[in-house]
Amino acid sequence: MMSTQNRSGIITLLTDFGAGSPYVAEMKAAILTTTSQATIVDLTHSIAPQNIREAAWILARTVRSFPVGTIHVAVVDPGVGSDRKIVAVECGGQIFIAPDNGLLAVVAADAAFDVNSSDPMIHQVTNADYFRDAISSTFHGRDIMAPVAAYLLAGKNLASCGPKLDRLADVAWNLVPRLIDESTISGEVAYVDSFGNLITNVKHTDLPECWEFSKVNVELQNVKIEGIVPTYSSSVPGSVIAIIGSSGLLEISVVNGNCAKQLQCGAGQGVVLKCDSLYKS
Protein backbone atom coordinates (compact mmCIF):
# COMPACT_ATOMS: atom_id res chain seq x y z
CA MET A 1 0.00 0.00 0.00
CA MET A 2 1.19 3.51 -0.82
CA SER A 3 2.59 5.38 2.17
CA THR A 4 0.62 8.45 3.16
CA GLN A 5 3.96 10.24 3.06
CA ASN A 6 4.05 9.69 -0.71
CA ARG A 7 0.90 11.67 -1.48
CA SER A 8 1.75 14.29 -4.10
CA GLY A 9 -0.68 16.92 -2.80
CA ILE A 10 -2.49 16.87 -6.16
CA ILE A 11 -6.17 16.01 -6.67
CA THR A 12 -7.45 15.84 -10.24
CA LEU A 13 -11.06 16.13 -11.34
CA LEU A 14 -12.70 14.55 -14.38
CA THR A 15 -16.45 14.96 -14.95
CA ASP A 16 -19.18 15.29 -17.54
CA PHE A 17 -20.48 18.47 -15.90
CA GLY A 18 -19.38 20.85 -18.65
CA ALA A 19 -16.56 23.40 -18.68
CA GLY A 20 -18.66 26.24 -17.29
CA SER A 21 -20.58 24.23 -14.71
CA PRO A 22 -20.85 25.57 -11.14
CA TYR A 23 -20.90 21.92 -9.98
CA VAL A 24 -17.15 21.78 -10.57
CA ALA A 25 -16.60 24.69 -8.19
CA GLU A 26 -18.77 22.96 -5.59
CA MET A 27 -16.56 19.87 -5.74
CA LYS A 28 -13.47 22.01 -5.32
CA ALA A 29 -15.07 23.74 -2.35
CA ALA A 30 -15.79 20.36 -0.75
CA ILE A 31 -12.10 19.44 -1.09
CA LEU A 32 -10.78 22.76 0.18
CA THR A 33 -13.17 22.78 3.13
CA THR A 34 -11.50 19.59 4.34
CA THR A 35 -7.92 20.54 3.46
CA SER A 36 -6.59 23.81 2.13
CA GLN A 37 -3.35 22.11 1.06
CA ALA A 38 -4.70 20.50 -2.10
CA THR A 39 -3.50 21.44 -5.56
CA ILE A 40 -6.55 20.80 -7.75
CA VAL A 41 -6.07 20.06 -11.45
CA ASP A 42 -8.95 19.84 -13.94
CA LEU A 43 -8.37 16.89 -16.28
CA THR A 44 -11.52 17.70 -18.22
CA HIS A 45 -15.16 18.47 -17.56
CA SER A 46 -16.15 17.99 -21.19
CA ILE A 47 -16.84 14.26 -21.18
CA ALA A 48 -20.02 13.61 -23.18
CA PRO A 49 -22.92 13.27 -20.72
CA GLN A 50 -23.04 9.80 -19.10
CA ASN A 51 -20.34 8.51 -21.45
CA ILE A 52 -18.49 6.15 -19.14
CA ARG A 53 -16.43 4.60 -21.94
CA GLU A 54 -15.03 7.97 -23.04
CA ALA A 55 -14.27 8.93 -19.45
CA ALA A 56 -12.48 5.64 -18.80
CA TRP A 57 -10.15 5.97 -21.78
CA ILE A 58 -9.39 9.66 -21.26
CA LEU A 59 -8.64 9.07 -17.59
CA ALA A 60 -6.26 6.24 -18.46
CA ARG A 61 -4.61 8.40 -21.13
CA THR A 62 -3.85 11.28 -18.76
CA VAL A 63 -2.97 9.76 -15.40
CA ARG A 64 0.55 8.69 -16.28
CA SER A 65 1.49 12.34 -16.70
CA PHE A 66 1.03 12.85 -12.95
CA PRO A 67 3.47 12.05 -10.14
CA VAL A 68 3.15 9.06 -7.85
CA GLY A 69 0.70 9.75 -5.05
CA THR A 70 -1.76 11.81 -7.08
CA ILE A 71 -5.45 11.32 -6.23
CA HIS A 72 -7.91 11.28 -9.14
CA VAL A 73 -11.64 11.90 -8.69
CA ALA A 74 -13.70 10.84 -11.71
CA VAL A 75 -17.44 11.53 -11.76
CA VAL A 76 -19.44 10.26 -14.71
CA ASP A 77 -22.25 8.70 -12.78
CA PRO A 78 -25.53 7.89 -14.54
CA GLY A 79 -26.36 5.52 -11.66
CA VAL A 80 -26.04 8.14 -8.92
CA GLY A 81 -28.53 7.44 -6.13
CA SER A 82 -28.84 3.76 -7.06
CA ASP A 83 -27.18 0.78 -5.37
CA ARG A 84 -24.03 1.13 -7.49
CA LYS A 85 -20.90 1.27 -5.36
CA ILE A 86 -18.36 4.06 -5.01
CA VAL A 87 -14.79 2.77 -4.91
CA ALA A 88 -11.34 3.97 -3.96
CA VAL A 89 -8.63 2.17 -5.93
CA GLU A 90 -4.87 2.26 -5.65
CA CYS A 91 -2.96 1.15 -8.73
CA GLY A 92 0.11 2.27 -10.62
CA GLY A 93 1.19 4.32 -7.60
CA GLN A 94 -1.91 6.54 -7.77
CA ILE A 95 -5.34 6.62 -6.13
CA PHE A 96 -8.68 6.80 -7.94
CA ILE A 97 -12.12 7.56 -6.55
CA ALA A 98 -15.10 6.94 -8.79
CA PRO A 99 -18.42 5.15 -9.11
CA ASP A 100 -17.94 1.44 -9.75
CA ASN A 101 -19.53 1.53 -13.18
CA GLY A 102 -16.59 0.72 -15.45
CA LEU A 103 -14.96 4.14 -15.24
CA LEU A 104 -11.78 2.72 -13.68
CA ALA A 105 -11.62 -0.42 -15.81
CA VAL A 106 -9.02 0.83 -18.31
CA VAL A 107 -6.76 2.25 -15.61
CA ALA A 108 -6.93 -1.01 -13.65
CA ALA A 109 -6.29 -3.08 -16.77
CA ASP A 110 -3.26 -0.96 -17.64
CA ALA A 111 -1.88 -1.56 -14.15
CA ALA A 112 -2.58 -5.28 -14.44
CA PHE A 113 -0.52 -5.49 -17.64
CA ASP A 114 2.33 -3.38 -16.21
CA VAL A 115 5.05 -5.69 -14.89
CA ASN A 116 6.24 -2.92 -12.57
CA SER A 117 2.84 -2.50 -10.92
CA SER A 118 1.16 -4.59 -8.24
CA ASP A 119 -2.48 -5.66 -8.49
CA PRO A 120 -4.99 -2.86 -7.89
CA MET A 121 -6.20 -2.49 -4.31
CA ILE A 122 -9.95 -1.85 -4.27
CA HIS A 123 -12.04 -0.58 -1.36
CA GLN A 124 -15.71 0.31 -1.33
CA VAL A 125 -16.26 3.84 -0.01
CA THR A 126 -18.64 3.50 2.94
CA ASN A 127 -17.04 5.46 5.79
CA ALA A 128 -19.58 8.23 6.39
CA ASP A 129 -17.13 10.05 8.67
CA TYR A 130 -15.48 11.26 5.46
CA PHE A 131 -18.71 12.45 3.82
CA ARG A 132 -20.39 15.83 4.00
CA ASP A 133 -23.08 16.10 6.66
CA ALA A 134 -25.90 16.35 4.11
CA ILE A 135 -25.81 13.85 1.26
CA SER A 136 -27.71 14.67 -1.91
CA SER A 137 -29.04 11.70 -3.86
CA THR A 138 -27.95 13.39 -7.09
CA PHE A 139 -24.49 14.82 -6.28
CA HIS A 140 -22.21 12.20 -4.77
CA GLY A 141 -19.24 13.84 -6.51
CA ARG A 142 -19.52 16.80 -4.15
CA ASP A 143 -20.88 15.09 -1.05
CA ILE A 144 -18.86 11.85 -1.00
CA MET A 145 -16.08 11.54 -3.58
CA ALA A 146 -14.51 14.99 -3.26
CA PRO A 147 -14.30 15.01 0.56
CA VAL A 148 -13.01 11.40 0.59
CA ALA A 149 -10.20 12.49 -1.75
CA ALA A 150 -9.39 15.35 0.60
CA TYR A 151 -9.18 13.03 3.61
CA LEU A 152 -6.87 10.68 1.73
CA LEU A 153 -4.66 13.58 0.68
CA ALA A 154 -4.55 14.72 4.31
CA GLY A 155 -3.17 11.34 5.39
CA LYS A 156 -5.98 8.83 5.83
CA ASN A 157 -5.21 5.40 4.39
CA LEU A 158 -7.16 3.66 1.69
CA ALA A 159 -8.41 0.86 3.92
CA SER A 160 -10.17 3.38 6.16
CA CYS A 161 -12.57 4.20 3.31
CA GLY A 162 -14.43 0.91 3.69
CA PRO A 163 -14.31 -2.85 3.04
CA LYS A 164 -11.96 -4.41 0.52
CA LEU A 165 -13.42 -5.66 -2.77
CA ASP A 166 -12.02 -8.42 -4.98
CA ARG A 167 -12.80 -6.81 -8.31
CA LEU A 168 -14.30 -3.86 -10.12
CA ALA A 169 -17.57 -3.97 -12.04
CA ASP A 170 -17.48 -5.50 -15.51
CA VAL A 171 -17.68 -3.32 -18.61
CA ALA A 172 -19.72 -3.66 -21.77
CA TRP A 173 -16.91 -2.82 -24.18
CA ASN A 174 -13.57 -4.32 -25.18
CA LEU A 175 -10.63 -3.19 -23.07
CA VAL A 176 -8.09 -4.95 -25.24
CA PRO A 177 -8.07 -5.93 -28.93
CA ARG A 178 -8.06 -9.55 -30.08
CA LEU A 179 -5.29 -11.19 -32.06
CA ILE A 180 -7.33 -13.21 -34.57
CA ASP A 181 -4.28 -14.84 -36.13
CA GLU A 182 -0.67 -13.90 -36.81
CA SER A 183 -1.71 -11.39 -39.45
CA THR A 184 -4.97 -9.95 -38.07
CA ILE A 185 -5.98 -7.88 -35.03
CA SER A 186 -9.57 -6.90 -34.21
CA GLY A 187 -10.21 -3.81 -32.10
CA GLU A 188 -12.67 -0.95 -31.79
CA VAL A 189 -12.90 2.82 -31.49
CA ALA A 190 -12.62 3.64 -27.78
CA TYR A 191 -13.54 7.34 -27.96
CA VAL A 192 -13.49 10.42 -30.16
CA ASP A 193 -11.23 13.28 -29.13
CA SER A 194 -11.98 16.99 -29.47
CA PHE A 195 -10.41 17.09 -32.95
CA GLY A 196 -12.64 14.31 -34.24
CA ASN A 197 -9.83 11.73 -34.22
CA LEU A 198 -11.03 8.15 -33.64
CA ILE A 199 -8.93 6.78 -30.80
CA THR A 200 -8.90 2.97 -30.79
CA ASN A 201 -8.18 0.45 -28.06
CA VAL A 202 -5.19 -0.87 -30.04
CA LYS A 203 -1.86 0.01 -28.46
CA HIS A 204 1.31 0.13 -30.50
CA THR A 205 2.59 -2.67 -28.24
CA ASP A 206 -0.34 -4.87 -29.35
CA LEU A 207 1.16 -5.07 -32.83
CA PRO A 208 3.54 -8.03 -33.21
CA GLU A 209 7.17 -6.99 -33.48
CA CYS A 210 7.42 -8.60 -36.91
CA TRP A 211 4.80 -6.23 -38.33
CA GLU A 212 6.09 -3.34 -40.39
CA PHE A 213 3.88 -0.29 -39.85
CA SER A 214 4.01 0.80 -43.47
CA LYS A 215 2.56 -2.57 -44.52
CA VAL A 216 -0.32 -2.67 -42.02
CA ASN A 217 -3.76 -2.13 -43.56
CA VAL A 218 -6.43 -0.66 -41.28
CA GLU A 219 -10.09 -1.27 -42.11
CA LEU A 220 -12.88 0.83 -40.61
CA GLN A 221 -16.44 0.57 -41.94
CA ASN A 222 -15.96 0.69 -45.75
CA VAL A 223 -12.65 2.54 -45.53
CA LYS A 224 -9.32 0.80 -46.05
CA ILE A 225 -6.19 2.67 -45.00
CA GLU A 226 -2.87 1.46 -46.35
CA GLY A 227 -0.08 1.73 -43.82
CA ILE A 228 0.35 3.40 -40.43
CA VAL A 229 2.06 6.73 -41.03
CA PRO A 230 4.64 8.30 -38.67
CA THR A 231 3.28 11.88 -38.79
CA TYR A 232 0.26 13.88 -39.97
CA SER A 233 2.49 15.62 -42.49
CA SER A 234 3.16 12.29 -44.19
CA SER A 235 -0.15 12.67 -46.05
CA VAL A 236 -1.97 15.48 -47.83
CA PRO A 237 -4.82 17.46 -46.18
CA GLY A 238 -8.12 15.61 -46.34
CA SER A 239 -6.49 12.18 -46.30
CA VAL A 240 -7.78 9.51 -43.93
CA ILE A 241 -4.77 8.12 -42.08
CA ALA A 242 -3.85 5.67 -39.35
CA ILE A 243 -1.25 6.91 -36.88
CA ILE A 244 0.07 6.04 -33.42
CA GLY A 245 -0.94 8.98 -31.22
CA SER A 246 0.80 10.53 -28.24
CA SER A 247 -0.83 8.06 -25.84
CA GLY A 248 0.52 5.09 -27.79
CA LEU A 249 -2.89 4.17 -29.19
CA LEU A 250 -3.76 3.71 -32.84
CA GLU A 251 -5.80 6.68 -34.12
CA ILE A 252 -7.81 7.07 -37.32
CA SER A 253 -7.66 10.69 -38.41
CA VAL A 254 -8.31 13.05 -41.28
CA VAL A 255 -5.38 15.39 -41.94
CA ASN A 256 -6.60 18.91 -41.12
CA GLY A 257 -10.14 17.55 -40.77
CA ASN A 258 -12.67 15.86 -38.47
CA CYS A 259 -12.59 12.11 -39.01
CA ALA A 260 -15.65 11.31 -36.87
CA LYS A 261 -17.81 13.65 -38.93
CA GLN A 262 -16.34 12.68 -42.28
CA LEU A 263 -16.74 8.93 -41.70
CA GLN A 264 -19.88 9.24 -39.55
CA CYS A 265 -18.70 6.86 -36.85
CA GLY A 266 -17.65 6.89 -33.21
CA ALA A 267 -17.05 4.76 -30.11
CA GLY A 268 -17.78 1.07 -30.57
CA GLN A 269 -17.05 1.01 -34.29
CA GLY A 270 -15.01 -2.06 -35.18
CA VAL A 271 -11.45 -1.73 -36.51
CA VAL A 272 -9.43 -4.49 -38.18
CA LEU A 273 -5.67 -4.41 -38.73
CA LYS A 274 -4.09 -6.75 -41.26
CA CYS A 275 -0.46 -7.27 -42.14
CA ASP A 276 0.14 -9.54 -45.12
CA SER A 277 3.91 -9.07 -44.95
CA LEU A 278 4.75 -10.47 -41.53
CA TYR A 279 8.43 -9.77 -41.41
CA LYS A 280 10.23 -6.47 -41.51
CA SER A 281 12.52 -6.05 -44.45
C-alpha positions as CSV (number, residue, x, y, z in Angstrom):
1,M,0.0,0.0,0.0
2,M,1.2,3.5,-0.8
3,S,2.6,5.4,2.2
4,T,0.6,8.4,3.2
5,Q,4.0,10.2,3.1
6,N,4.1,9.7,-0.7
7,R,0.9,11.7,-1.5
8,S,1.7,14.3,-4.1
9,G,-0.7,16.9,-2.8
10,I,-2.5,16.9,-6.2
11,I,-6.2,16.0,-6.7
12,T,-7.5,15.8,-10.2
13,L,-11.1,16.1,-11.3
14,L,-12.7,14.6,-14.4
15,T,-16.5,15.0,-14.9
16,D,-19.2,15.3,-17.5
17,F,-20.5,18.5,-15.9
18,G,-19.4,20.9,-18.7
19,A,-16.6,23.4,-18.7
20,G,-18.7,26.2,-17.3
21,S,-20.6,24.2,-14.7
22,P,-20.9,25.6,-11.1
23,Y,-20.9,21.9,-10.0
24,V,-17.1,21.8,-10.6
25,A,-16.6,24.7,-8.2
26,E,-18.8,23.0,-5.6
27,M,-16.6,19.9,-5.7
28,K,-13.5,22.0,-5.3
29,A,-15.1,23.7,-2.3
30,A,-15.8,20.4,-0.7
31,I,-12.1,19.4,-1.1
32,L,-10.8,22.8,0.2
33,T,-13.2,22.8,3.1
34,T,-11.5,19.6,4.3
35,T,-7.9,20.5,3.5
36,S,-6.6,23.8,2.1
37,Q,-3.3,22.1,1.1
38,A,-4.7,20.5,-2.1
39,T,-3.5,21.4,-5.6
40,I,-6.5,20.8,-7.8
41,V,-6.1,20.1,-11.4
42,D,-8.9,19.8,-13.9
43,L,-8.4,16.9,-16.3
44,T,-11.5,17.7,-18.2
45,H,-15.2,18.5,-17.6
46,S,-16.2,18.0,-21.2
47,I,-16.8,14.3,-21.2
48,A,-20.0,13.6,-23.2
49,P,-22.9,13.3,-20.7
50,Q,-23.0,9.8,-19.1
51,N,-20.3,8.5,-21.5
52,I,-18.5,6.2,-19.1
53,R,-16.4,4.6,-21.9
54,E,-15.0,8.0,-23.0
55,A,-14.3,8.9,-19.5
56,A,-12.5,5.6,-18.8
57,W,-10.2,6.0,-21.8
58,I,-9.4,9.7,-21.3
59,L,-8.6,9.1,-17.6
60,A,-6.3,6.2,-18.5
61,R,-4.6,8.4,-21.1
62,T,-3.9,11.3,-18.8
63,V,-3.0,9.8,-15.4
64,R,0.5,8.7,-16.3
65,S,1.5,12.3,-16.7
66,F,1.0,12.8,-12.9
67,P,3.5,12.0,-10.1
68,V,3.1,9.1,-7.9
69,G,0.7,9.8,-5.0
70,T,-1.8,11.8,-7.1
71,I,-5.4,11.3,-6.2
72,H,-7.9,11.3,-9.1
73,V,-11.6,11.9,-8.7
74,A,-13.7,10.8,-11.7
75,V,-17.4,11.5,-11.8
76,V,-19.4,10.3,-14.7
77,D,-22.3,8.7,-12.8
78,P,-25.5,7.9,-14.5
79,G,-26.4,5.5,-11.7
80,V,-26.0,8.1,-8.9
81,G,-28.5,7.4,-6.1
82,S,-28.8,3.8,-7.1
83,D,-27.2,0.8,-5.4
84,R,-24.0,1.1,-7.5
85,K,-20.9,1.3,-5.4
86,I,-18.4,4.1,-5.0
87,V,-14.8,2.8,-4.9
88,A,-11.3,4.0,-4.0
89,V,-8.6,2.2,-5.9
90,E,-4.9,2.3,-5.7
91,C,-3.0,1.2,-8.7
92,G,0.1,2.3,-10.6
93,G,1.2,4.3,-7.6
94,Q,-1.9,6.5,-7.8
95,I,-5.3,6.6,-6.1
96,F,-8.7,6.8,-7.9
97,I,-12.1,7.6,-6.5
98,A,-15.1,6.9,-8.8
99,P,-18.4,5.2,-9.1
100,D,-17.9,1.4,-9.7
101,N,-19.5,1.5,-13.2
102,G,-16.6,0.7,-15.4
103,L,-15.0,4.1,-15.2
104,L,-11.8,2.7,-13.7
105,A,-11.6,-0.4,-15.8
106,V,-9.0,0.8,-18.3
107,V,-6.8,2.2,-15.6
108,A,-6.9,-1.0,-13.6
109,A,-6.3,-3.1,-16.8
110,D,-3.3,-1.0,-17.6
111,A,-1.9,-1.6,-14.2
112,A,-2.6,-5.3,-14.4
113,F,-0.5,-5.5,-17.6
114,D,2.3,-3.4,-16.2
115,V,5.1,-5.7,-14.9
116,N,6.2,-2.9,-12.6
117,S,2.8,-2.5,-10.9
118,S,1.2,-4.6,-8.2
119,D,-2.5,-5.7,-8.5
120,P,-5.0,-2.9,-7.9
121,M,-6.2,-2.5,-4.3
122,I,-10.0,-1.8,-4.3
123,H,-12.0,-0.6,-1.4
124,Q,-15.7,0.3,-1.3
125,V,-16.3,3.8,0.0
126,T,-18.6,3.5,2.9
127,N,-17.0,5.5,5.8
128,A,-19.6,8.2,6.4
129,D,-17.1,10.1,8.7
130,Y,-15.5,11.3,5.5
131,F,-18.7,12.4,3.8
132,R,-20.4,15.8,4.0
133,D,-23.1,16.1,6.7
134,A,-25.9,16.4,4.1
135,I,-25.8,13.8,1.3
136,S,-27.7,14.7,-1.9
137,S,-29.0,11.7,-3.9
138,T,-27.9,13.4,-7.1
139,F,-24.5,14.8,-6.3
140,H,-22.2,12.2,-4.8
141,G,-19.2,13.8,-6.5
142,R,-19.5,16.8,-4.2
143,D,-20.9,15.1,-1.1
144,I,-18.9,11.9,-1.0
145,M,-16.1,11.5,-3.6
146,A,-14.5,15.0,-3.3
147,P,-14.3,15.0,0.6
148,V,-13.0,11.4,0.6
149,A,-10.2,12.5,-1.7
150,A,-9.4,15.4,0.6
151,Y,-9.2,13.0,3.6
152,L,-6.9,10.7,1.7
153,L,-4.7,13.6,0.7
154,A,-4.6,14.7,4.3
155,G,-3.2,11.3,5.4
156,K,-6.0,8.8,5.8
157,N,-5.2,5.4,4.4
158,L,-7.2,3.7,1.7
159,A,-8.4,0.9,3.9
160,S,-10.2,3.4,6.2
161,C,-12.6,4.2,3.3
162,G,-14.4,0.9,3.7
163,P,-14.3,-2.9,3.0
164,K,-12.0,-4.4,0.5
165,L,-13.4,-5.7,-2.8
166,D,-12.0,-8.4,-5.0
167,R,-12.8,-6.8,-8.3
168,L,-14.3,-3.9,-10.1
169,A,-17.6,-4.0,-12.0
170,D,-17.5,-5.5,-15.5
171,V,-17.7,-3.3,-18.6
172,A,-19.7,-3.7,-21.8
173,W,-16.9,-2.8,-24.2
174,N,-13.6,-4.3,-25.2
175,L,-10.6,-3.2,-23.1
176,V,-8.1,-4.9,-25.2
177,P,-8.1,-5.9,-28.9
178,R,-8.1,-9.6,-30.1
179,L,-5.3,-11.2,-32.1
180,I,-7.3,-13.2,-34.6
181,D,-4.3,-14.8,-36.1
182,E,-0.7,-13.9,-36.8
183,S,-1.7,-11.4,-39.5
184,T,-5.0,-9.9,-38.1
185,I,-6.0,-7.9,-35.0
186,S,-9.6,-6.9,-34.2
187,G,-10.2,-3.8,-32.1
188,E,-12.7,-1.0,-31.8
189,V,-12.9,2.8,-31.5
190,A,-12.6,3.6,-27.8
191,Y,-13.5,7.3,-28.0
192,V,-13.5,10.4,-30.2
193,D,-11.2,13.3,-29.1
194,S,-12.0,17.0,-29.5
195,F,-10.4,17.1,-32.9
196,G,-12.6,14.3,-34.2
197,N,-9.8,11.7,-34.2
198,L,-11.0,8.2,-33.6
199,I,-8.9,6.8,-30.8
200,T,-8.9,3.0,-30.8
201,N,-8.2,0.5,-28.1
202,V,-5.2,-0.9,-30.0
203,K,-1.9,0.0,-28.5
204,H,1.3,0.1,-30.5
205,T,2.6,-2.7,-28.2
206,D,-0.3,-4.9,-29.4
207,L,1.2,-5.1,-32.8
208,P,3.5,-8.0,-33.2
209,E,7.2,-7.0,-33.5
210,C,7.4,-8.6,-36.9
211,W,4.8,-6.2,-38.3
212,E,6.1,-3.3,-40.4
213,F,3.9,-0.3,-39.8
214,S,4.0,0.8,-43.5
215,K,2.6,-2.6,-44.5
216,V,-0.3,-2.7,-42.0
217,N,-3.8,-2.1,-43.6
218,V,-6.4,-0.7,-41.3
219,E,-10.1,-1.3,-42.1
220,L,-12.9,0.8,-40.6
221,Q,-16.4,0.6,-41.9
222,N,-16.0,0.7,-45.7
223,V,-12.6,2.5,-45.5
224,K,-9.3,0.8,-46.0
225,I,-6.2,2.7,-45.0
226,E,-2.9,1.5,-46.3
227,G,-0.1,1.7,-43.8
228,I,0.3,3.4,-40.4
229,V,2.1,6.7,-41.0
230,P,4.6,8.3,-38.7
231,T,3.3,11.9,-38.8
232,Y,0.3,13.9,-40.0
233,S,2.5,15.6,-42.5
234,S,3.2,12.3,-44.2
235,S,-0.1,12.7,-46.1
236,V,-2.0,15.5,-47.8
237,P,-4.8,17.5,-46.2
238,G,-8.1,15.6,-46.3
239,S,-6.5,12.2,-46.3
240,V,-7.8,9.5,-43.9
241,I,-4.8,8.1,-42.1
242,A,-3.8,5.7,-39.3
243,I,-1.2,6.9,-36.9
244,I,0.1,6.0,-33.4
245,G,-0.9,9.0,-31.2
246,S,0.8,10.5,-28.2
247,S,-0.8,8.1,-25.8
248,G,0.5,5.1,-27.8
249,L,-2.9,4.2,-29.2
250,L,-3.8,3.7,-32.8
251,E,-5.8,6.7,-34.1
252,I,-7.8,7.1,-37.3
253,S,-7.7,10.7,-38.4
254,V,-8.3,13.1,-41.3
255,V,-5.4,15.4,-41.9
256,N,-6.6,18.9,-41.1
257,G,-10.1,17.6,-40.8
258,N,-12.7,15.9,-38.5
259,C,-12.6,12.1,-39.0
260,A,-15.6,11.3,-36.9
261,K,-17.8,13.7,-38.9
262,Q,-16.3,12.7,-42.3
263,L,-16.7,8.9,-41.7
264,Q,-19.9,9.2,-39.5
265,C,-18.7,6.9,-36.8
266,G,-17.7,6.9,-33.2
267,A,-17.1,4.8,-30.1
268,G,-17.8,1.1,-30.6
269,Q,-17.0,1.0,-34.3
270,G,-15.0,-2.1,-35.2
271,V,-11.5,-1.7,-36.5
272,V,-9.4,-4.5,-38.2
273,L,-5.7,-4.4,-38.7
274,K,-4.1,-6.7,-41.3
275,C,-0.5,-7.3,-42.1
276,D,0.1,-9.5,-45.1
277,S,3.9,-9.1,-44.9
278,L,4.7,-10.5,-41.5
279,Y,8.4,-9.8,-41.4
280,K,10.2,-6.5,-41.5
281,S,12.5,-6.1,-44.4
